[in-house]
Amino acid sequence: MTTSTEAAVNQDSTGAGRKDFAEREANGRPHTEVAAFRNVSKDFGTVKAVHGSTFTLHPGETVAFLGPNGAGKSTSIDMLLGLKDPSAGQVTLFGGTPRQAIMNGRVGVMLQSGGLLPEVTVRELVGFACKVHPRGYAVDDVLKTAQILDLADRRVDKLSGGQEQRVRFALATAGDSDLIVLDEPTTGMDVTARQAFWSVMKAQADAGRTILFATHYLEEADAIADRVLVMHKGRLIADGTAAEIKARAGQRRISFDLHPQDGGDASLLNTLPGITALDVSGHTVRIATSDADATMAAVYRVGLYPRGLEVTGVGLEQAFITITAEATAAEGN
Amino acid sequence: MSQLIRLEVLRVLRNRRYLFFTVVFPAMMFFFYATSFKNQTFDGISYKTYYMVSMATFGTLSASLNTAMRISLERKSGWTRQLRLTALPGWVYVVSKVIAAGVVTLPSVLVVFGLGAVEGVHFPASTWLGMGLAVWAGGFVFAAAGVALGYAAAPDTVQPITMVAMMAMAFLGGSWFPVTGGLKTVGQYTPVYLYNELAKYPVNGVSVGASQVVGLAAYLAVFAALAAWLYQRDRKTV
């Protein structure tokens, strides 16, 4: 590890400095991995919570850990943070053990629930987190970023659910960490609160931090993440951008109207290339296709005249269902 | 670590339960005993002195075992997990709990001793100091027991166990009334009995009894070993 140069960069708490740091690492020097899972498994008795998981997180990425409850997301995060030891395989954080990385203040963590101390004020709790962080920020700055300056003197045990989440966020961003890990951060928040939360989070990503968050909200993964890791029944079944995962699941949707006065033989629709699903109701045609370009070229070639043409990608949600169904089928075989 | 100790002390002092069981309750009981027994004596010392010491040790016992409840609750709430994700070494949590228990014991001892002085208990300064030190030092035995209990089970189990253990030990240890006969045969080996004896030693002007010190040290070793083992077990299960 190139400790001396890193230390120098880490002293610089400005956003610009961090960005440089992230880019320099992304360009292939000094080391390009924030975290790595190498063939990691975790068993609880006979239950395989995580099964042969391999991935690497790179500096500056915003990565979503996506999967339904019980997919192995939380277990993976626990292993990443050194709270649980893997049954097999190797987990590294910043090239060392998770514990070393945490001792060096390189990781800020927002737990899913709990983790707050009663009988103290928000300022006392966040101030504590700032002071124990090796490169802690001033408590007022942290409170301001988390938008809880107005709650500073409230007792932690007298907060609403959404306010608690913002305090947890403040604990995760109390110091100059390179990686921020969030375990289902928006659980229990309403839509407005969620949007506000992600806009604050976005600022952290823009400052060059690497962010890993677990979620079962597909729209969050789609909107926020540069990269999505899909977990299903303990296996990592997809790893790519949201667009790539959608493409892998197939698929685009085409819809148009065919009017009788335009002529053309609607039965020819069945002969079109790339089609995975076809639905004709009245004049309206709906197609799902694995190759929208070829399908549309053929529509014109056979002499059809589509009106009101729309071509759309499927949502991540549909892609997710397709991929997990494939994974389940593959397991069955 | 000083940050965590500061936070722990603040929290305990804000806790009404703590204030009642550790400061108010022993003080009330002492006042009650002092007015009932007036100037009678037992085994060569006045009842006032006897109860002043045993109520001071009871306050310490209560503060120390309160630690059990807190550790258990904080394990459940995930605070211990959150702490493991900070740069603080793991043992700092337990050590700061024990130190905080040691610090917050002070007000209860001062209040009961102060009341004793008001009620007419007279000693040379060295005796007061000796008693204070004995009560304080002996408290660590029970702080270790508190840590062990806190890591032993979930809050709803720990609470009744703590209350029963505290009352039974105080009863056998002679905190409520001097134990004699059959009760003493059993009671004299219990930790609170040894603790009370140790705390009263300066009164008789005799040097600290070796058997009491050895006995308490043995309890400390057992409780600390138990605490260390349960703590390690907890870290493996998160």
Contacts between the chains, C-beta under 8 A, distances in Angstrom:
chain1	res1	chain2	res2	distance
A	78	B	238	6.7
A	81	B	85	6.1
A	83	B	81	6.7
A	83	B	84	6.4
A	83	B	85	7.7
A	83	B	238	5.2
A	84	B	238	6.2
A	102	B	84	7.9
A	102	B	85	6.0
A	102	B	86	7.3
A	102	B	87	6.7
A	103	B	87	5.1
A	103	B	89	7.9
A	104	B	87	7.3
A	105	B	87	5.4
A	107	B	85	7.2
A	109	B	82	7.7
A	109	B	85	4.4
A	111	B	78	5.9
A	111	B	81	6.6
A	111	B	82	6.1
A	111	B	85	7.8
A	113	B	78	6.8
A	114	B	76	7.7
A	114	B	77	4.5
A	114	B	78	3.0
A	114	B	79	7.1
A	114	B	81	7.5
A	114	B	82	7.8
A	115	B	77	7.0
A	115	B	78	4.1
A	115	B	79	5.9
A	115	B	81	6.1
A	115	B	82	3.7
A	116	B	77	7.1
A	116	B	79	7.0
A	116	B	82	7.7
A	117	B	7	7.3
A	117	B	11	7.2
A	117	B	74	7.4
A	117	B	79	5.4
A	118	B	11	7.6
A	118	B	77	8.0
A	119	B	10	7.6
A	119	B	11	4.1
A	119	B	14	5.0
A	119	B	15	6.2
A	120	B	7	6.2
A	120	B	10	6.5
A	120	B	11	6.0
A	124	B	7	6.6
A	124	B	10	7.0
A	125	B	7	7.9
A	128	B	3	5.5
A	128	B	4	7.2
A	128	B	7	5.5
A	129	B	86	6.9
A	131	B	3	4.9
A	132	B	3	5.9
A	132	B	4	7.6
A	132	B	86	4.9
A	132	B	87	5.7
A	132	B	88	5.4
A	133	B	86	7.1
A	133	B	87	6.4
A	134	B	87	5.5
A	171	B	82	6.9
